[in-house]
Protein backbone atom coordinates (compact mmCIF):
# COMPACT_ATOMS: atom_id res chain seq x y z
CA UNK A 1 0.00 0.00 0.00
CA UNK A 2 1.32 3.44 -0.92
CA UNK A 3 1.77 5.92 1.96
CA UNK A 4 -0.63 8.55 0.59
CA UNK A 5 -3.37 6.00 -0.01
CA UNK A 6 -3.02 4.79 3.58
CA UNK A 7 -3.45 8.34 4.86
CA UNK A 8 -6.66 8.80 2.89
CA UNK A 9 -8.08 5.55 4.22
CA UNK A 10 -7.18 6.55 7.77
CA UNK A 11 -8.96 9.88 7.43
CA UNK A 12 -11.99 8.09 5.96
CA UNK A 13 -12.21 5.82 9.01
CA UNK A 14 -12.11 8.81 11.36
CA UNK A 15 -14.87 10.54 9.40
CA UNK A 16 -17.06 7.42 9.58
CA UNK A 17 -16.70 7.38 13.37
CA UNK A 18 -17.76 11.05 13.44
CA UNK A 19 -20.81 10.26 11.31
CA UNK A 20 -22.04 7.69 13.85
CA UNK A 21 -21.34 10.13 16.70
CA UNK A 22 -23.40 12.93 15.13
CA UNK A 23 -26.22 10.53 14.20
CA UNK A 24 -26.34 9.33 17.81
CA UNK A 25 -26.52 12.98 18.92
CA UNK A 26 -29.35 13.72 16.48
CA UNK A 27 -27.22 16.06 14.29
CA UNK A 28 -28.32 14.49 11.02
CA UNK A 29 -27.43 17.44 8.75
CA UNK A 30 -23.86 17.60 10.01
CA UNK A 31 -23.63 13.82 9.73
CA UNK A 32 -24.79 14.07 6.10
CA UNK A 33 -22.11 16.69 5.28
CA UNK A 34 -19.42 14.53 6.86
CA UNK A 35 -20.73 11.58 4.84
CA UNK A 36 -20.22 13.55 1.61
CA UNK A 37 -16.72 14.51 2.70
CA UNK A 38 -15.99 10.86 3.48
CA UNK A 39 -16.97 9.88 -0.07
CA UNK A 40 -14.53 12.42 -1.51
CA UNK A 41 -11.64 11.35 0.73
CA UNK A 42 -12.30 7.65 0.11
CA UNK A 43 -12.33 8.20 -3.66
CA UNK A 44 -8.77 9.58 -3.49
CA UNK A 45 -7.70 6.44 -1.64
CA UNK A 46 -9.35 4.07 -4.13
CA UNK A 47 -8.64 5.86 -7.44
CA UNK A 48 -5.61 8.12 -6.87
CA UNK A 49 -4.45 8.12 -10.50
CA UNK A 50 -7.79 9.36 -11.78
CA UNK A 51 -8.40 12.08 -9.21
CA UNK A 52 -5.58 14.57 -9.34
CA UNK A 53 -2.43 12.56 -8.63
CA UNK A 54 0.32 12.89 -11.21
CA UNK A 55 1.00 9.69 -13.05
CA UNK A 56 4.60 8.92 -13.88
CA UNK A 57 5.41 8.32 -17.49
CA UNK A 58 7.32 5.24 -18.51
CA UNK A 59 10.13 5.89 -20.94
CA UNK A 60 12.51 3.55 -22.65
CA UNK A 61 16.13 4.26 -21.83
CA UNK A 62 18.56 2.98 -24.44
CA UNK A 63 22.08 2.79 -23.15
CA UNK A 64 25.51 1.64 -24.25
CA UNK A 65 27.41 -0.71 -22.02
CA UNK A 66 30.63 0.73 -20.57
CA UNK A 67 33.52 0.04 -22.88
CA UNK A 68 36.95 -1.11 -21.78
CA UNK A 69 38.53 0.28 -24.93
CA UNK A 70 40.13 3.70 -25.10
CA UNK A 71 37.81 6.65 -25.36
CA UNK A 72 38.78 7.34 -28.96
CA UNK A 73 37.88 3.89 -30.26
CA UNK A 74 34.43 2.41 -31.03
CA UNK A 75 32.51 1.37 -27.93
CA UNK A 76 30.71 -1.90 -27.50
CA UNK A 77 27.31 -1.87 -29.18
CA UNK A 78 24.13 -1.50 -27.13
CA UNK A 79 22.32 -4.80 -26.86
CA UNK A 80 19.18 -4.05 -24.90
CA UNK A 81 16.94 -1.34 -23.49
CA UNK A 82 15.47 -0.84 -20.06
CA UNK A 83 12.08 0.63 -19.10
CA UNK A 84 12.76 3.29 -16.47
CA UNK A 85 10.21 5.28 -14.47
CA UNK A 86 11.33 8.90 -14.56
CA UNK A 87 9.85 12.35 -14.99
CA UNK A 88 8.89 11.52 -18.55
CA UNK A 89 12.33 12.36 -19.97
CA UNK A 90 14.60 9.96 -21.86
CA UNK A 91 18.31 10.09 -21.07
CA UNK A 92 19.54 7.97 -23.97
CA UNK A 93 21.83 10.71 -25.30
CA UNK A 94 23.45 11.62 -21.97
CA UNK A 95 26.99 10.54 -21.17
CA UNK A 96 29.15 10.92 -18.10
CA UNK A 97 31.04 14.18 -18.79
CA UNK A 98 34.21 12.84 -17.16
CA UNK A 99 34.52 9.53 -19.02
CA UNK A 100 32.22 9.99 -22.03
CA UNK A 101 30.55 6.64 -21.22
CA UNK A 102 26.79 5.99 -20.91
CA UNK A 103 24.95 4.44 -17.98
CA UNK A 104 23.87 0.89 -17.22
CA UNK A 105 20.83 -0.52 -15.48
CA UNK A 106 20.94 -0.60 -11.70
CA UNK A 107 24.13 1.39 -11.14
CA UNK A 108 24.37 4.30 -8.72
CA UNK A 109 24.22 7.58 -10.61
CA UNK A 110 24.81 11.16 -9.46
CA UNK A 111 23.30 14.35 -10.88
CA UNK A 112 24.28 18.01 -10.87
CA UNK A 113 21.34 19.97 -9.49
CA UNK A 114 22.29 22.99 -11.60
CA UNK A 115 22.79 21.67 -15.15
CA UNK A 116 21.41 18.09 -14.74
CA UNK A 117 24.63 16.39 -15.91
CA UNK A 118 24.86 12.77 -14.76
CA UNK A 119 27.93 11.09 -13.26
CA UNK A 120 29.05 7.53 -12.52
CA UNK A 121 30.00 6.95 -8.88
CA UNK A 122 33.74 6.86 -9.64
CA UNK A 123 33.46 10.06 -11.66
CA UNK A 124 31.60 11.76 -8.84
CA UNK A 125 34.39 10.74 -6.44
CA UNK A 126 36.98 12.06 -8.90
CA UNK A 127 35.19 15.41 -9.17
CA UNK A 128 34.83 15.61 -5.40
CA UNK A 129 38.52 14.86 -4.80
CA UNK A 130 40.10 16.82 -7.63
CA UNK A 131 37.69 19.63 -8.52
CA UNK A 132 36.42 20.76 -5.08
CA UNK A 133 33.08 19.04 -5.82
CA UNK A 134 32.34 21.48 -8.66
CA UNK A 135 30.50 20.19 -11.73
CA UNK A 136 32.88 19.90 -14.70
CA UNK A 137 30.15 21.05 -17.10
CA UNK A 138 28.67 24.16 -15.44
CA UNK A 139 31.25 24.64 -12.62
CA UNK A 140 28.49 24.91 -9.99
CA UNK A 141 29.85 24.02 -6.51
CA UNK A 142 28.32 21.36 -4.24
CA UNK A 143 25.39 20.57 -6.52
CA UNK A 144 26.08 16.89 -7.23
CA UNK A 145 23.79 14.50 -5.35
CA UNK A 146 22.56 10.93 -5.74
CA UNK A 147 20.10 10.41 -8.59
CA UNK A 148 17.39 7.75 -8.19
CA UNK A 149 15.36 6.20 -11.00
CA UNK A 150 12.81 4.70 -8.62
CA UNK A 151 11.02 7.98 -8.04
CA UNK A 152 10.03 11.04 -9.99
CA UNK A 153 12.87 13.53 -9.76
CA UNK A 154 12.29 17.16 -8.84
CA UNK A 155 14.63 18.31 -11.61
CA UNK A 156 14.26 16.23 -14.79
CA UNK A 157 17.15 15.90 -17.22
CA UNK A 158 16.18 18.61 -19.69
CA UNK A 159 18.91 21.25 -19.50
CA UNK A 160 20.50 21.64 -22.93
CA UNK A 161 23.98 22.26 -21.54
CA UNK A 162 24.03 18.70 -20.18
CA UNK A 163 22.76 17.17 -23.41
CA UNK A 164 25.12 19.06 -25.71
CA UNK A 165 28.28 18.82 -23.63
CA UNK A 166 31.28 17.66 -25.60
CA UNK A 167 34.77 18.29 -24.22
CA UNK A 168 36.67 21.03 -26.01
CA UNK A 169 39.81 20.02 -27.86
CA UNK A 170 42.49 22.35 -26.52
CA UNK A 171 46.13 23.28 -26.99
CA UNK A 172 48.64 24.69 -24.51
CA UNK A 173 47.57 28.17 -25.65
CA UNK A 174 44.07 27.93 -24.14
CA UNK A 175 44.63 25.72 -21.10
CA UNK A 176 44.06 28.47 -18.54
CA UNK A 177 40.53 29.32 -19.61
CA UNK A 178 39.51 25.68 -19.17
CA UNK A 179 40.53 25.25 -15.53
CA UNK A 180 37.94 23.08 -13.80
CA UNK A 181 36.62 21.67 -17.08
CA UNK A 182 36.92 18.31 -18.81
CA UNK A 183 38.80 18.71 -22.11
CA UNK A 184 40.63 16.69 -24.73
CA UNK A 185 44.35 17.37 -25.17
CA UNK A 186 46.71 15.78 -27.67
CA UNK A 187 50.49 15.97 -27.48
CA UNK A 188 53.83 14.17 -27.59
CA UNK A 189 55.22 12.91 -24.28
CA UNK A 190 58.77 14.19 -23.83
CA UNK A 191 59.35 12.78 -20.35
CA UNK A 192 57.70 10.80 -17.55
CA UNK A 193 58.74 11.56 -13.99
CA UNK A 194 57.78 10.15 -10.62
CA UNK A 195 57.48 12.30 -7.52
CA UNK A 196 60.28 11.87 -4.98
CA UNK A 197 57.78 11.62 -2.12
CA UNK A 198 54.91 9.54 -3.56
CA UNK A 199 53.74 7.40 -6.46
CA UNK A 200 52.48 10.47 -8.32
CA UNK A 201 53.51 10.55 -11.98
CA UNK A 202 53.95 13.51 -14.33
CA UNK A 203 53.62 12.68 -18.02
CA UNK A 204 55.18 15.82 -19.45
CA UNK A 205 54.30 17.42 -22.77
CA UNK A 206 56.90 20.16 -22.37
CA UNK A 207 60.49 20.15 -21.20
CA UNK A 208 61.51 22.01 -18.08
CA UNK A 209 60.73 21.91 -14.39
CA UNK A 210 57.69 20.00 -13.21
CA UNK A 211 56.08 23.24 -12.02
CA UNK A 212 56.60 25.01 -15.37
CA UNK A 213 55.75 22.30 -17.90
CA UNK A 214 52.22 21.37 -18.88
CA UNK A 215 51.74 17.71 -17.97
CA UNK A 216 49.35 14.84 -17.40
CA UNK A 217 49.34 13.97 -13.70
CA UNK A 218 48.32 10.59 -12.28
CA UNK A 219 47.93 10.52 -8.51
CA UNK A 220 48.83 7.43 -6.39
CA UNK A 221 45.22 6.41 -5.72
CA UNK A 222 44.63 5.98 -9.46
CA UNK A 223 47.78 4.06 -10.46
CA UNK A 224 46.16 0.68 -9.74
CA UNK A 225 43.51 1.42 -12.39
CA UNK A 226 46.18 1.17 -15.10
CA UNK A 227 46.56 -2.35 -16.50
CA UNK A 228 50.29 -2.48 -15.88
CA UNK A 229 50.40 -0.01 -13.03
CA UNK A 230 53.42 2.29 -13.13
CA UNK A 231 54.95 0.45 -16.10
CA UNK A 232 51.98 1.43 -18.27
CA UNK A 233 52.38 5.07 -17.26
CA UNK A 234 56.12 5.19 -17.98
CA UNK A 235 55.53 3.51 -21.34
CA UNK A 236 53.86 6.70 -22.64
CA UNK A 237 57.26 8.38 -22.99
CA UNK A 238 58.13 9.09 -26.62
CA UNK A 239 54.55 8.52 -27.81
CA UNK A 240 51.86 10.89 -28.94
CA UNK A 241 48.78 10.50 -26.75
CA UNK A 242 45.27 11.90 -26.56
CA UNK A 243 43.91 12.60 -23.09
CA UNK A 244 40.38 13.26 -21.90
CA UNK A 245 40.85 14.81 -18.48
CA UNK A 246 40.31 17.60 -15.97
CA UNK A 247 42.34 20.80 -16.23
CA UNK A 248 43.64 21.79 -12.81
CA UNK A 249 45.87 24.59 -11.57
CA UNK A 250 47.78 23.20 -8.62
CA UNK A 251 48.96 25.72 -6.03
CA UNK A 252 52.49 24.29 -6.15
CA UNK A 253 52.88 22.36 -9.42
CA UNK A 254 51.01 24.63 -11.82
CA UNK A 255 48.79 23.73 -14.76
CA UNK A 256 48.07 20.07 -15.36
CA UNK A 257 45.52 17.70 -16.81
CA UNK A 258 44.49 14.83 -14.55
CA UNK A 259 42.75 11.49 -15.11
CA UNK A 260 41.66 8.68 -12.82
CA UNK A 261 41.78 5.71 -15.18
CA UNK A 262 43.68 4.28 -18.14
CA UNK A 263 40.83 4.41 -20.66
CA UNK A 264 40.89 8.22 -20.59
CA UNK A 265 44.23 8.03 -22.42
CA UNK A 266 44.71 6.89 -26.00
CA UNK A 267 48.11 6.16 -27.53
CA UNK A 268 48.12 7.47 -31.10
CA UNK A 269 51.39 6.02 -32.40
matplotlib code that plots the C-alpha trace (Angstrom):
import matplotlib.pyplot as plt

x = [0.0, 1.3, 1.8, -0.6, -3.4, -3.0, -3.5, -6.7, -8.1, -7.2, -9.0, -12.0, -12.2, -12.1, -14.9, -17.1, -16.7, -17.8, -20.8, -22.0, -21.3, -23.4, -26.2, -26.3, -26.5, -29.3, -27.2, -28.3, -27.4, -23.9, -23.6, -24.8, -22.1, -19.4, -20.7, -20.2, -16.7, -16.0, -17.0, -14.5, -11.6, -12.3, -12.3, -8.8, -7.7, -9.3, -8.6, -5.6, -4.5, -7.8, -8.4, -5.6, -2.4, 0.3, 1.0, 4.6, 5.4, 7.3, 10.1, 12.5, 16.1, 18.6, 22.1, 25.5, 27.4, 30.6, 33.5, 36.9, 38.5, 40.1, 37.8, 38.8, 37.9, 34.4, 32.5, 30.7, 27.3, 24.1, 22.3, 19.2, 16.9, 15.5, 12.1, 12.8, 10.2, 11.3, 9.8, 8.9, 12.3, 14.6, 18.3, 19.5, 21.8, 23.4, 27.0, 29.1, 31.0, 34.2, 34.5, 32.2, 30.5, 26.8, 24.9, 23.9, 20.8, 20.9, 24.1, 24.4, 24.2, 24.8, 23.3, 24.3, 21.3, 22.3, 22.8, 21.4, 24.6, 24.9, 27.9, 29.0, 30.0, 33.7, 33.5, 31.6, 34.4, 37.0, 35.2, 34.8, 38.5, 40.1, 37.7, 36.4, 33.1, 32.3, 30.5, 32.9, 30.2, 28.7, 31.2, 28.5, 29.8, 28.3, 25.4, 26.1, 23.8, 22.6, 20.1, 17.4, 15.4, 12.8, 11.0, 10.0, 12.9, 12.3, 14.6, 14.3, 17.1, 16.2, 18.9, 20.5, 24.0, 24.0, 22.8, 25.1, 28.3, 31.3, 34.8, 36.7, 39.8, 42.5, 46.1, 48.6, 47.6, 44.1, 44.6, 44.1, 40.5, 39.5, 40.5, 37.9, 36.6, 36.9, 38.8, 40.6, 44.3, 46.7, 50.5, 53.8, 55.2, 58.8, 59.3, 57.7, 58.7, 57.8, 57.5, 60.3, 57.8, 54.9, 53.7, 52.5, 53.5, 53.9, 53.6, 55.2, 54.3, 56.9, 60.5, 61.5, 60.7, 57.7, 56.1, 56.6, 55.7, 52.2, 51.7, 49.3, 49.3, 48.3, 47.9, 48.8, 45.2, 44.6, 47.8, 46.2, 43.5, 46.2, 46.6, 50.3, 50.4, 53.4, 55.0, 52.0, 52.4, 56.1, 55.5, 53.9, 57.3, 58.1, 54.5, 51.9, 48.8, 45.3, 43.9, 40.4, 40.9, 40.3, 42.3, 43.6, 45.9, 47.8, 49.0, 52.5, 52.9, 51.0, 48.8, 48.1, 45.5, 44.5, 42.8, 41.7, 41.8, 43.7, 40.8, 40.9, 44.2, 44.7, 48.1, 48.1, 51.4]
y = [0.0, 3.4, 5.9, 8.5, 6.0, 4.8, 8.3, 8.8, 5.5, 6.5, 9.9, 8.1, 5.8, 8.8, 10.5, 7.4, 7.4, 11.1, 10.3, 7.7, 10.1, 12.9, 10.5, 9.3, 13.0, 13.7, 16.1, 14.5, 17.4, 17.6, 13.8, 14.1, 16.7, 14.5, 11.6, 13.5, 14.5, 10.9, 9.9, 12.4, 11.3, 7.6, 8.2, 9.6, 6.4, 4.1, 5.9, 8.1, 8.1, 9.4, 12.1, 14.6, 12.6, 12.9, 9.7, 8.9, 8.3, 5.2, 5.9, 3.6, 4.3, 3.0, 2.8, 1.6, -0.7, 0.7, 0.0, -1.1, 0.3, 3.7, 6.6, 7.3, 3.9, 2.4, 1.4, -1.9, -1.9, -1.5, -4.8, -4.0, -1.3, -0.8, 0.6, 3.3, 5.3, 8.9, 12.3, 11.5, 12.4, 10.0, 10.1, 8.0, 10.7, 11.6, 10.5, 10.9, 14.2, 12.8, 9.5, 10.0, 6.6, 6.0, 4.4, 0.9, -0.5, -0.6, 1.4, 4.3, 7.6, 11.2, 14.4, 18.0, 20.0, 23.0, 21.7, 18.1, 16.4, 12.8, 11.1, 7.5, 7.0, 6.9, 10.1, 11.8, 10.7, 12.1, 15.4, 15.6, 14.9, 16.8, 19.6, 20.8, 19.0, 21.5, 20.2, 19.9, 21.1, 24.2, 24.6, 24.9, 24.0, 21.4, 20.6, 16.9, 14.5, 10.9, 10.4, 7.8, 6.2, 4.7, 8.0, 11.0, 13.5, 17.2, 18.3, 16.2, 15.9, 18.6, 21.2, 21.6, 22.3, 18.7, 17.2, 19.1, 18.8, 17.7, 18.3, 21.0, 20.0, 22.4, 23.3, 24.7, 28.2, 27.9, 25.7, 28.5, 29.3, 25.7, 25.3, 23.1, 21.7, 18.3, 18.7, 16.7, 17.4, 15.8, 16.0, 14.2, 12.9, 14.2, 12.8, 10.8, 11.6, 10.1, 12.3, 11.9, 11.6, 9.5, 7.4, 10.5, 10.6, 13.5, 12.7, 15.8, 17.4, 20.2, 20.2, 22.0, 21.9, 20.0, 23.2, 25.0, 22.3, 21.4, 17.7, 14.8, 14.0, 10.6, 10.5, 7.4, 6.4, 6.0, 4.1, 0.7, 1.4, 1.2, -2.3, -2.5, 0.0, 2.3, 0.5, 1.4, 5.1, 5.2, 3.5, 6.7, 8.4, 9.1, 8.5, 10.9, 10.5, 11.9, 12.6, 13.3, 14.8, 17.6, 20.8, 21.8, 24.6, 23.2, 25.7, 24.3, 22.4, 24.6, 23.7, 20.1, 17.7, 14.8, 11.5, 8.7, 5.7, 4.3, 4.4, 8.2, 8.0, 6.9, 6.2, 7.5, 6.0]
z = [0.0, -0.9, 2.0, 0.6, 0.0, 3.6, 4.9, 2.9, 4.2, 7.8, 7.4, 6.0, 9.0, 11.4, 9.4, 9.6, 13.4, 13.4, 11.3, 13.9, 16.7, 15.1, 14.2, 17.8, 18.9, 16.5, 14.3, 11.0, 8.7, 10.0, 9.7, 6.1, 5.3, 6.9, 4.8, 1.6, 2.7, 3.5, -0.1, -1.5, 0.7, 0.1, -3.7, -3.5, -1.6, -4.1, -7.4, -6.9, -10.5, -11.8, -9.2, -9.3, -8.6, -11.2, -13.0, -13.9, -17.5, -18.5, -20.9, -22.7, -21.8, -24.4, -23.2, -24.3, -22.0, -20.6, -22.9, -21.8, -24.9, -25.1, -25.4, -29.0, -30.3, -31.0, -27.9, -27.5, -29.2, -27.1, -26.9, -24.9, -23.5, -20.1, -19.1, -16.5, -14.5, -14.6, -15.0, -18.6, -20.0, -21.9, -21.1, -24.0, -25.3, -22.0, -21.2, -18.1, -18.8, -17.2, -19.0, -22.0, -21.2, -20.9, -18.0, -17.2, -15.5, -11.7, -11.1, -8.7, -10.6, -9.5, -10.9, -10.9, -9.5, -11.6, -15.2, -14.7, -15.9, -14.8, -13.3, -12.5, -8.9, -9.6, -11.7, -8.8, -6.4, -8.9, -9.2, -5.4, -4.8, -7.6, -8.5, -5.1, -5.8, -8.7, -11.7, -14.7, -17.1, -15.4, -12.6, -10.0, -6.5, -4.2, -6.5, -7.2, -5.4, -5.7, -8.6, -8.2, -11.0, -8.6, -8.0, -10.0, -9.8, -8.8, -11.6, -14.8, -17.2, -19.7, -19.5, -22.9, -21.5, -20.2, -23.4, -25.7, -23.6, -25.6, -24.2, -26.0, -27.9, -26.5, -27.0, -24.5, -25.7, -24.1, -21.1, -18.5, -19.6, -19.2, -15.5, -13.8, -17.1, -18.8, -22.1, -24.7, -25.2, -27.7, -27.5, -27.6, -24.3, -23.8, -20.4, -17.5, -14.0, -10.6, -7.5, -5.0, -2.1, -3.6, -6.5, -8.3, -12.0, -14.3, -18.0, -19.5, -22.8, -22.4, -21.2, -18.1, -14.4, -13.2, -12.0, -15.4, -17.9, -18.9, -18.0, -17.4, -13.7, -12.3, -8.5, -6.4, -5.7, -9.5, -10.5, -9.7, -12.4, -15.1, -16.5, -15.9, -13.0, -13.1, -16.1, -18.3, -17.3, -18.0, -21.3, -22.6, -23.0, -26.6, -27.8, -28.9, -26.7, -26.6, -23.1, -21.9, -18.5, -16.0, -16.2, -12.8, -11.6, -8.6, -6.0, -6.2, -9.4, -11.8, -14.8, -15.4, -16.8, -14.6, -15.1, -12.8, -15.2, -18.1, -20.7, -20.6, -22.4, -26.0, -27.5, -31.1, -32.4]

ax = plt.figure().add_subplot(projection="3d")
ax.plot(x, y, z, "-o")
ax.set_aspect("equal")
plt.show()
